[in-house]
């Protein structure tokens, strides 16, 4: 499991608050634990079920809505801005 992008997201103040879902071909408990230990908010084994993906994205969205400070941080970051 290559977690370089996850490490970059968690090390960068502008992206730290972004919820991260890891997709993996592994169903092994040790890989799921490792993914969470490295900073993933969600771990989704492939093949992913579409309904499960919608459930996870909805949960992340509700978490963001419940935390106005994080929402403001994301809106102020380059990733949260709408294209001009």
Backbone torsions as a table, in degrees:
resi	resn	phi	psi	omega
1	UNK	NA	121.4	-179.9
2	UNK	-96.8	119.5	-174.6
3	UNK	-113.6	24.5	-177.0
4	UNK	-59.6	-44.0	-179.0
5	UNK	-66.3	-42.3	178.0
6	UNK	-60.3	-44.2	178.7
7	UNK	-61.3	-41.2	179.2
8	UNK	-63.9	-44.3	179.9
9	UNK	-60.6	-45.3	-177.0
10	UNK	-73.7	-23.5	-179.4
11	UNK	-87.6	-12.5	-174.0
12	UNK	-101.1	117.4	-177.6
13	UNK	-55.8	-32.3	-178.4
14	UNK	-73.8	-19.3	-176.9
15	UNK	-116.9	-1.4	-175.1
16	UNK	-56.4	-35.9	-175.1
17	UNK	-83.6	-3.0	-178.7
18	UNK	-73.4	130.6	175.9
19	UNK	-71.2	134.8	-177.8
20	UNK	-117.9	127.9	173.5
21	UNK	-110.9	125.5	176.8
22	UNK	-94.7	131.4	173.3
23	UNK	-103.6	130.6	-177.5
24	UNK	-143.9	150.7	175.1
25	UNK	-80.3	-4.2	-176.5
26	UNK	-93.6	138.9	172.8
27	UNK	-108.7	5.6	-175.5
28	UNK	-71.6	134.4	-179.5
29	UNK	-57.7	-38.8	-178.6
30	UNK	-62.9	-34.4	178.5
31	UNK	-73.3	-37.3	177.1
32	UNK	-64.1	-45.7	178.1
33	UNK	-62.4	-43.3	179.2
34	UNK	-61.7	-42.8	179.7
35	UNK	-59.8	-45.4	178.0
36	UNK	-67.3	-39.6	-179.9
37	UNK	-63.9	-30.6	-179.6
38	UNK	-84.2	-3.3	174.0
39	UNK	116.5	2.2	177.6
40	UNK	-70.9	139.0	176.6
41	UNK	-83.6	-30.4	-178.2
42	UNK	-138.0	149.3	176.5
43	UNK	-128.9	117.5	-175.8
44	UNK	-118.6	111.6	177.0
45	UNK	-73.4	142.9	176.2
46	UNK	-86.5	152.4	-5.4
47	UNK	-73.0	135.7	-176.1
48	UNK	-82.5	144.6	176.2
49	UNK	-87.9	127.1	-176.2
50	UNK	-57.9	-40.9	-179.6
51	UNK	-63.0	-37.9	178.5
52	UNK	-66.3	-40.2	178.3
53	UNK	-62.3	-44.6	178.1
54	UNK	-61.3	-41.3	178.8
55	UNK	-61.0	-43.0	-179.3
56	UNK	-67.4	-45.4	179.5
57	UNK	-63.5	-40.3	177.8
58	UNK	-63.1	-41.5	179.2
59	UNK	-64.6	-41.4	178.2
60	UNK	-64.4	-40.3	179.2
61	UNK	-64.8	-42.0	178.2
62	UNK	-64.4	-38.8	177.4
63	UNK	-63.0	-40.4	178.0
64	UNK	-66.5	-42.2	179.7
65	UNK	-64.5	-30.9	-178.8
66	UNK	-79.6	-9.4	-177.6
67	UNK	-124.0	83.9	-176.0
68	UNK	-57.6	-33.4	-180.0
69	UNK	-62.3	-45.9	178.7
70	UNK	-64.4	-41.3	178.9
71	UNK	-60.2	-42.2	178.3
72	UNK	-64.6	-41.2	178.9
73	UNK	-59.9	-44.9	-179.3
74	UNK	-67.5	-39.3	178.5
75	UNK	-64.2	-32.3	-179.3
76	UNK	-82.4	-10.3	-178.8
77	UNK	-89.7	160.3	178.1
78	UNK	-57.2	-29.3	-178.4
79	UNK	-75.1	-23.5	-177.5
80	UNK	-94.1	-2.8	-178.0
81	UNK	-86.8	144.6	176.0
82	UNK	-76.2	145.8	177.2
83	UNK	-62.6	144.6	179.6
84	UNK	-78.8	NA	NA
